[in-house]
Amino acid sequence: MYLSSIIIPSVQVLPLLIHASGGSMWPWGHSGSRSLTPVDPVFYPTGLALGSQPSRCGRQFRKFHLNQSTPYATLDYGHEIEVKYAEEFSALYHPFSDGPYPFTIGLSNTYRVETPEVTGPGRIEPFLLQGGQRWQSIRLLTNGSVTFTSLGFIASVPVIDIDNLPGSFQSNDDVLNRIWKLGARAASVACFEAGSQRAIWEVDVEDGALVRGMRPGVSSSGTFFDNYTLEFDSKIEIGGIGWTVAFPLGYPSEGIQLDLVAGEQHYMNTNTSLMQRNSILLAYGYSFVNQTTLPSYNLGDYYMGGSSIPTGGSFGFGGWQDQAGYIKNVVAYDTANGTQLYTNPMTDSSDAGVIREYGVHANYGAVCLDGPNLDRLVWLGDFMHTARIIATSTSRFDLARSTLKSILLWQSELGLLPYEYAMGYDPTLASDVFSLGDGGSSRGQDGYAGGLVDYQILGLQAFAHYVRRSNDLEFVDETWSQWQRPVEWLVSNINSTTGLLSVFQAFLGPSNGGSAINCAFVEALKKLVDVATAVSDGSAATKYLATAAQLMDAINSKLWNEELGVYSLSPEYPNDFSVNSIGFCISSGTANATRAARLLSALPSLRLGPGYKDSTQDNSSDPTINISPNTNGFLLEGIMSHNSPSAVTTAVDLIKTLWTPMINNRSTDTGASWEYVSQDGTPGLGLFTSLSHPWGGAPTYLLTDWVAGIQGAERVQGFGYANWVVNPYVGVTFGLKHVSARVVTALGGNLEVHWEVDENVKSLQVTVRAPVTSSGVFELGRTKKVLTGAKKYSFSVELWPL
């Protein structure tokens, strides 16, 4: 009898653990399972539903049976726990669940459906890690019955109690409390220890590399090969074996895909229409099915219009769902002259051998990914949100530091940082080929200078935020020269005529003098002035401050549209504007108070569905336009920092409309922040929306900073909260009755604030607890109190007028 495990994406945990009566259960025949140690944390489902199809209606988990009349079991894990198979409930109705997602080698299963075989009583434990999940279903495929006594997931991420974190936020508004937890949970399952995401190939000194069905692991040695012939030996264990050629390591990571399908198919649920027996399949792109947002073309039944397919790039090995086989004796040679380019017997089982070259090694360092399921890459710019969430909630500064350190290991010869990298590759071996290994005509050029260039700016901000919250000046001393290199490169790209930063391509908006990237760079430079000052680099501090001032002058003179009251998207688009330009131009201080107020008055032109569309160039009549919690998070900080009653009204409306959909639907609520939101409040990319994405978690740190009102003092004095400010203006103006919040300081203790509005709404009762060696200021309206020399401060202040 066969058992199909179908689950949804949303957390980072290792194998599904099933105890069944009747024999041993093997996920891949004899190809390997992992024993459970007593220290492994196991997550158990909170709900169980049995029936003829997936169902959300369930009871508390108990021992259950599957048979012909009840072939489906649906399990609910409540929240994100980095485990297996599905984030959104509706994915259980789809044959591939919410996969495959072959964007990268994420040290996890590319597929969201697995088919273990049950031959007797025992325990089954699949080899490949699954990304994030909340929901899971199990379907009986054959006649007979199977009894399950327990199921669970073994965590590969730090296990936390979301209700008892080092940092906290609590108010009388439970919606805000739950929204605060979204970012905290997303960051907690996206960040993990070194080696926790284990190697996904097994190498035998006789048989070679055992490769299970996955997005191909690609050799870092073939990046610059062209027009070559690849030869290798293969022994199919289950179903078939896949490989790729002409596959660039850099963006876009798509190439020629092939799969050798065996005549005998072991599992009853094998899709033989797609994987035809006794055949070699040919495709181009990322996969054989165009199931996700990643372009994939099955060339057996799809005509690409006569366009040529690139023949340059590396090669690698993988396979379709449930396939497995051995690869050995790999040789590549120049097709034209027969010169041998590469040879590898594929039998070196050491850490420095096969798994290192093909990017399938266990993660080398502790890192934070974009998400536990879909974007299992370290993204430079997106880490800005994650670093701030960590500082406000989990306080895992060690994971943030390690992520920043690992990013520096990939720095290019130009001094640029990788906009993303795969954690299974060794940077000492692969950093150059990733920066130079883009596909197409840009191959051989520094790809970090040609794509998402503003991620250099956001990465610098992430570094500066980390230093400000942690006061880790030792890390700054060790790495400061490396962080200065991207700054120098960016400064060199300031146009001498316009005075504006102009680069090749950007995420935040137009790259040629765009207001968003320029205001973001101003903000980064100002934060780096403080870092430079902290390590006594007066020269850098002076230069960065002057450059920021010059950029502000250029932005205000070249990009301000007086008629519309906005900063133009760019010189090329004077009558358009964006949420990023509004957010960064306010938070960076580029806009004075008058201009900031006018910017906020222009926001209704960007309103769409539950939030704000990215720019006025987006067509509001297009139902496919999604709302980004990432960019709306940048906007939210700009709104809150304006400190006016109208700004507070706008901020609370945005929080409640954009982030509440993430917590009010059981089918899509994972307890974590989302990647995109559609106009009707559902996941913006359908099943392929990451439902655990820290870049959507800005309210976690903004509620602490602005609603509770806990902030570090300005300049270096505020590093590590040695000096602090408590200003609850936003929270009080929100109309909240009471708020309690806590952050970890660098002084060996916490900074805690509790404030409560009295029954007559005339005064505010305030309690502050802080390390005795710290000092601070309480500010609200006309009130300003200096607090120093004590561990606890309690006082009352008049509320009105503010």
N, C-alpha and C positions, 0 to 999 in steps of 0.2 A: 504494500500500500504506500501511497505517496502523500506528502503533506506540503501544501503551498502556503508559505508565509507571505502575506501581503501587508505592507505597512506604509506609513507616511513620513515625510522628512521633518525633523525639527530638533534634534539634540545630538550630543556626541557621546555615544556609549558604544561599548563593544558588543560581543555576541548576544544574541537571543538565547536565553537559557530555558530549556523545556525539559521537564521530567515527564516521561510517558510510560505507561505500563505496556509491557510486551516485548522487550528486547532493547538493543542499542540503536540509536538514531544517528546517522552519519550525514553531515551536510554535503560532503563531496565524495561519496564512496569512501576510499581509504586515504584521500588526499589531505586529511589533517583537520584536527580540531584542537582547541586549547583547553587545558585543565584549569579549573577554577580554584584560586587560592582563597584561604579564609579571610584575607584582608580586602578582597574585591568587594566594593559596594554593589549591591544588587537592587534594582528598582523593580517594584511589583506593580501590576495594573491596579487601578482603583475601581474599575468597572468592567463587567463582562455581559455581552449580549449574545444569545444563540439564536440561530434561525437559518432560513434558506438564502439570505443575502446579508450584507453588512447593515448594521443597525446601531443607532446612537442610544436607544433605550436599553438600559442594562441595570443589573444589580451588582452588589458587592461580589468580588471575585470568589470563586469556589471551584472545587474539583468539577470537571465537566467532560462530556463525551461528544464526539463527532461521529455521525453515521449518515445514511442516505437521506433520512428525513430532516436532519439538522446538520448540514455540511459546513456551515459557517460559524466561526466564533469571532466576535469583534471585541477588542480590548482597548480600554481608555486609560492612558497613563497620566491624565490630568493636566500636566504641564510639560514644558521642554525639559528633557533630561539627557540629551545627546545619546540617543540609543538607535532604534531601528524604525524604519520604513514609512512614516507618513505624518505630515503636519496638518493637513486639512482633511476632514472626514470624507468629503466627496471623492477624494482620490481613490478610496477603496472600491469604487465602482468602475475604475478604469483598469484595463488589462496590465498597464505598466505602472500603476499607481501614479505617483508624481515624479516619475523618472522615465527613462534614464536622463542623467544630466552629465554628459561627458565633456564638460568644459575644461577640466583639469584633472591631474592625478592628485586626488585629495586624500590619499591613504585611506580610502574607504570604498565601499561597494558602489560602483556606478549605477547599479540597478536597485530598484526598490521592491523586487520580488525575488524570493529564493525558494528553492524546491528541495528540501531534504527528504531522504527516504527513511521510512520507519520499517525496521525488520524485527524488532523485539523491544522489550522493556529497557529503559535506560534514559540517558540524557543526550539531547542534541545541542550543539553549540557551533553555529556557523563560524567560519574562519575570518571573513571580512567584516570590518567595522561598518556599521551603518551610521549615516548622518542623523540630524535631528528628527524627532518624531513626537507625536502625541498619540496617534491612533495606530492600531494594528489589527489585522484580521487574519484568521487561519481558515483555510478551506480544504476539506477532504476531497481528494480527486478520484479515488477508486472505491470499489466495494469494500465492505468491512467496517470496522469501527476502531477508533483510537481514543484512549482515555488520557486526559492531561491532569496531573496533580498539582503542578505549579509552573509558572512562567515568570520571567523577569529579564532585566537587562543589566549588564555589567558596565559600570560607568568608566569612560576613559577621560573624563574631565573631573576637576575638583568638585566634590559634592558639597553643596552649601544649603543652609536653611535660609530661604529668602526672607523669612520673617525675623531673622536674628543676624543681620549683617553688621559689620563694623560701622558702616554708615547707614543712616536711616532717615526716613521722612514719614511723619504721621500727622494727619489733620482731622478735622471733623467732617471733611468731604471724602468719602470712601472712594469715589471715582478717581480723584487725584491720587489717593494712596495707591490704588491699583495701577494707575498709569506710571507712577514713580517706579514701581517694581518691574515694569516692562523692560526698560533698559538694563536694569540690574540683572535680571535673569538672562537676557540676551548676551550680555558680556560674560556672564559666569559660564555659559556653555560654549562660547566661542574661544575662550582662552584656556590653555592647558599646559601641563608640564612637558619637559623634554622627554622624548621616547615614549610618550603615552599613546601616540598614534603609531602602532607598530608597523614593521615592514610587511608589505602585502604580496611579495613573492617569496617562495622558499626555493633555495638552491641546493641541489644534490650533486655531489662530486662525480657521480656516474651519469645520471640522467639529465643534468642541466637544470634550468630554471623552470619551476612549476608555476605557471601563470593561470590564474583563475579569470573568469569572465570579468572584464573591466575595460575602461577607457585605456588605450595602450600606454604602457610606460615607454617613454621615448629616450633613446640614447643621446647623451650629451656630446658624443663623439662624432656624430654625423651632420652637425648643423650646417656645414658649408659644402656638403656633397651635392653634386648636380649630375643628372643623367647617369645614374649608377644602376647596377644590378645587385640585388640582394638574394643571398642563398642561406638556407638554414635547415637543420633537421628538426622534425617535430614528431612527438608521440601524443596523440589525442587520448586523454583520459575519459572525458565526458563531453559529448556533443560536438566539439569542434575547437578550432583555435583561430584567433584573429591577429592581424598585423597591419601596420601602416607604413607607408613610404612617402617621401617628399613632404614631410611634416615639420614645419618650423617650430622651434622651441619658443620663439617670441610670438607676439600677436601678429596676425590672427592664427590661433592654434588649430588649423584645419588642414587636412591633406587627403591623400588617397587611402581609402580603407578597404581591406580585404578580409574575407573570412572563409576558411575551409570547413565546410559542414560535413560531419560524418554521416554515413548511411544509417547507422544505428543511433537512434535518439533515446536516451535513457528515461526521460520523463514524459508523462502523458500530456502535460500542459505546454510542451514545446510548440512554438508557433512555426509550423512547417510551411505555412504560406510565405512567411518572411525568410526563415532559415530552411531553405529547400534541401532535402537530403542529397548527399553525394554531389555537392556543388561547390563552386568557388564564387562567392558574392563580391561585387565591386561597388564601392560607393565613394562619394567625395564629401568632405566637410568634417563634421565631428562624429557622425555615427551613420547607421543604416536606416534610421527612422527620423523623420522631421517632427518628432514628438514634442520637442521643447522649443525654447526661443533660440536655439542654436541651429544654424542652417545645415541640413544633412540631405544628401541626394542619393537615392539608390539608383545607380546607373544602369541597372537591369531593366528599369521601366520608366526612367526619367531622362529626357533629352535636355541638355544644358544650352541648346541654341548654337552649338558650334564653337563656343568659346574654349580657349585652350586651358588646360589644367597645369599649374606650376609643377615643375619636376625637381625643384631644389628643396632641400631640407632633410631632416634626419629620418630615422626609422624606429619602430618599436613594436611591442607585442602586447596583446590583450585578448579580447574575445567577447562574445555575446553572453547574455544572461545564462547562468548555470553551466557555461562551458568551462573546461579546464584541460590543460595539456602542458607537456614539457617542450622547451626550446633549447637547442644546443647547436654548437658549431656554426655560428653566424659569420658570414663572410660578405663583404661588399667590395665590388670592384668597378672600375671605370668601364662603362659599357662600350665605349669607342675603342679603347686600346688594351683592355684587359688588365690594367694596372690594379693591383690589390690596394684598396683604400682602408680596409678594416678587417680584423678577424678577432673573434672572441669565442672560446669553447663554451662559455656560459656555465662553468663549473666552479668558479671561485665563490665559495659560500661565506667569505669573510665580510665584515662591515665595509671594507674598502674595495670590494669586488663588484659583482654584477648589480646588486641592489643600489649601490652608490651611483653607478653610471646611468642607470635607467630611471632614477628619481623615485624609487619605491622603497627607499630606506626609511626607517622610523624617523619622526621629526627630530632634527638635530638640536633644536633649542626650544625652550618654552616660548610660545607665540600666541598671538591673538589673530584669529581668522575673521573674515567678513561675516561668517555665519557658520553654524555647525553642519549645515546640509548642502546648500547649493553653491555658495561661493567659498569653497574651502581653500582659499588663498589668503596670503598676507597682503592686504591692500594698504598702501601707504597713506593715501588721503583719508580713507574711511576710518583709519585708526584714530583720527582726531576726536571723533565722538567717543570711541571706546576708551581712550585714555582718560577722558573726563568722567565718564561713567564709572570706571574703576575707582578713581580717586574719591568719588562721592558715595560709592556703595560697598563693593567688595574689599577695597583697599589692598588689592593684590598688586602692589607696586613692583614686586619682583617679576610678575608676568609682563607688566608694561615695560619695565626696564629691559627685559630679555628680548621683547619684540623690537624695541628700538635698536638694541645692539645687533640683532640679527639682520635688520634692514641695512645697517651700515656695512655688513659683510658683503652685501651685493652691490655696493657703490661702484659706478662705472669709472672709466678712465677720465671722463669729463668732470667727474665729481658729482654726477647725478645719482639719485636714489631710485631704486626700482619702484615703478608704480604698483607692481604686484610681483609676487614670486611664489613658487610651489615649495612647500616645506620639506618634501622628500628628496630634494637635490642638495648636494654639498656645494656651498658657494665657492669654496676654494677650487673646485673643479669646474663649476658651471657658470660662474658669475659673468664672465666675458661672453660666453655663447648666448646667454639670455639677453644681454644688453645689445648684442650685435646680430642676434639670430632672428629678427623679424622676417615675416614672409614678404615676397615680392621684391620690388626694386630697392627697398630700404635696407635689405639685408647687407650687413657689413658696416652699417652706420649705427650710431648710438640711438637705439629705439626709445630711450627715456627722454631724449630731446624732441621726439616727434609725436608722442602720444601722452595724453593726460598730463601735460606739463605743469598745470596748476596743482597737481598732487604733490609736487615739490613744496609748494607753499603750505598746503594743508599738513604735510608731514612735518615741516618745521614748526607749525603751530602745535601739533601733537607733542613734539619734543619739548617745546616751551611750556605747555600746560603740565606735562609730567614733572618737569623741574620745579615749576611754581608750587605744585601741590605736595611734592615729596621732599623738596629741598635737597635733592641728591646731587650735590656739587661735586662729589667724587666722580660720578658718571660724566658730568660736564667736563671736568679736568681731563678725563681719559679720552674723550671723543670730540671735544670742541672744534678741533681743526677740521674734522670730517663734516660737521654740521655747517661750517662756514663755506665749504666749497659750493653747495647748491645755491647759497645766498649770492656768492660772487658770480656764479653763472647767470642767475636771474637778473642781477643788477646789470650785467653786461648786455642783457637783452632789452634794456630800457631804451626806447627810440630817442635818439638825440634831437629829433625835430619836434615830436609831440610831447616828449617827457613822460610817455606812458610805456608800461611794460607790454611788449608784443612778443608772442611766442608762436609756435607752430599749431598747437591744438590744445584745447582746454575742456574741462568738464563743466565748470561753473558758468560758462557763457563764452561769448566771442573771445578769441585769443589775441586778436590784433587790437590792442588798446582797450579791451573790454573793461567796464567799470567794476564788475564782480572780481575779476582776478587782480585788478589793481588795488581795490580796497582790501581784499584779503591779504595781499602782499604788504600793504601798510600795517595791517594788524599784526602780521607775523614779525615784521621788522621791529615794531614797538615792543613786542614781547621778548624778542631776542636782545634788545637793548638791556633789559633787566638781567637776562642770563649773562650777557657779556660783563655787565657791572658786577654781578655776583662773583665772577672769577677774575676780577680785576683786569679785564681786557678793555681798557679805556679807549683804545684806538678803534676797535670794532664797535663799541657802544656809540662813539661819536659819529662814525660813518653811517651806521644803521639809522640813527636818529635823523641825521641830515637827509639821507635818502628818503626816509618816510615823509619828512616835511616837503621835500621836492615833489614826491609823488602826489601828496595831498593837494599841493598847489596846482599841479597839472590836471588832476581829476576835477577839481572845482572850477578850473578855468576852461577846460576842453570838453568836459562831459556833462556839466550841469545844464539841464534844459529848464530855463526859467519859466517858460510858458506852461509846461506840464508839471513842473515841480518835482522832477525826478532826475536821477543820473541816467543819461542815455546808455543803452546797452553797449554801444561802442561808437566811435566816430562814424562808422559805416551805417549804423542804425540809430540815428539821433532821436527818433520818436518812439522807440521801444525801450522797455525796461523790464527788470526781473526781480524775483524774490531774493536771489543771491546778491544783487547789487544793493537792494534796500537793506538787507540784513547786515552785510559786511561794511557798507559805507556808514551805517549808524554805529555798529559795535566797534569799528576801528577808530571812531572819532573823526573821520573824514568829514562827515556832515555835522554842521553846528546844530544847535537846538532848533533853530527856525527851519532849517532845511530838513532835519529829521522829522519834524511835525508834518511838513509838506509831503515827504516820502510816505508816511503812514496814511496820509489822506488819499494817496493814489492807490492804495491796496485794493479797494473794491474792484478796480479794473482787472485784477488778477484772480479774483475769487472764482472758484470752480468746485462744485460739490462740497466735500468736507474740508477743503483747505484752499491752497493757492497754487495755481499752475505756475510752472517755472518762469515763463515770460509772456509778454503780450504777443509774441510771435506764435504761441500755441493757439490753435483754433478751438475755442470753447464749444463749438458745435460738433467737434470730433469726439465721439464717445470713447475712443481708445486712449485719449490723453489721461495719463495717470497723475496722481498727486504724490509727491516725494516727501516722506517724513524726514529725509536727510536734508534737503534744501529748505523745507519748512522749519526744520530745527535751527538752521542758521538765521532764518527770518525771525523765529520766535525770540532768540536772544536779542536781536536788534530791537524788537518791539518792547520787550521787558526793560531793556536798559534805558528806554526813553523816560520812564518814571513820570507818566502823566495819567490822569484818570481815563482818558480815551484809549491810551495805549494798553492799560491794564484790561479794559473791556475787550479790546481786540485780542489780546493774548489769551485770556480765559476762554473766549469763544473758539479760538483756534485749537487750543488744547482739548477742549471738550468735544469738538466736532471731528477732529482728525484722529485723535488717539483713542477715543471711546469705542469706535468700531472694533478695535483690537481686543477688547475685553468683554464685549456684550453678545457674542455669538459662540455658542459652545462648539460648533463645527469648526470654527477657524481660530478660536482663542487658544493660544499655546502658552499664555502667560508671559510672552516675550514680544518685543517690538517688531514690526513688519518692515519689509523692504519698500513696497509700494502699496498705495491704496487707490482703488478705482473711484470713479465719481459717485458710485452708489454705496461706497463704504465697504466693499468686499476686497479681497486680496487683488492687487492691481495687475499682476501678471498671471492670474488664474492659478492653476495648480503649481506653476513654476515661480510663484512668489516665495521668497524666503520669509517664512513666518517666525524666524528668530534672527534678527539682523540688528546689531548694535547701532548702525548708522541711523536707525529710526528711533533711537532712545534718548534724544536730547532732553526731554522733560525730566529725566532722572536727575541730571545735574542742574538744570535750570530751576526746578522746583526748590531744590536745596539752596541754590545761590540767591534766587530772587524772591521766591514766595516765603520760605523760612527766613531768608535774608542773611545767610552766612556766607561771607566772602573774605578772602585774604586781603590785607591792606594793599594799597597800591605800591608798585615798584618792588625792589628787593626785600623791603621790610615785611612784605606779606608772604614770603616763601615759607612753605610748611606751616602756615598759620601762626608763625611767631608773633605777628601782629595781625589783627583781624578787625572786621567791621560787621556789625549786625544792623541791617536796615530792612525791616519787614514791610516797607511801603507797599510793595506789590501784593503781598499776602493780605494785608489789612484792607487795601482797596478792593481786592477780590471779594471781600465780605466774609472771609473765613473767621470762625470764632476762636479757634485755637490751633496751634501748630507746634510740633516738637520735631527737632532734627538734630543729627549728629554727624560729625566728620572726624576722621583721624588726623591728628597733627603730626609734625615731625619732631615734637618735643616729648614724646613718650606718653602721650595722653590724648584724650578726646576733647573736642570743642562741641559743647551741647547747648542748644537754645530751646527754651520753651516760652511761648508767649500766648496770652489768652485775653480776649476782649471781655470786659465786664458786662454785666447784664444790661446796663444802661447805655452801652456803647459810647462811653465817655472817656474811659481810660484803658490802658493796656498794662497787664501784669506780666512782668518779664523776669525770667530766671536764666542766667548764663553760667555754665560751668566750663572751666578752661584750665590748662596747666598754669600753675602759679608763675612760671617763668615767662608766660606770654602776656600780652596786653592788648586791649582793643578799645573800640569806640562803638557806642550804640547811637544810631541816628534815626530819627523819624520826625519829619516836618521840622518844627523849630527846636526840637529837643536834640541835644548832643551831650552824651555822657562819656567821659573817659573812664575806662575800667582797667585797673592794673593792681598787681600785688596780692591777689586773692584767688582762691579756687572756685568761689561761688559768688555770684552777684544777683541780688533780687531787688527789684524796684518797680515803681509804677510811673507811667508817663501819661500825659494828657494826649488824647487822640485828635481832637479837632480844635482848630483847623490844621490840616496837614499842609 
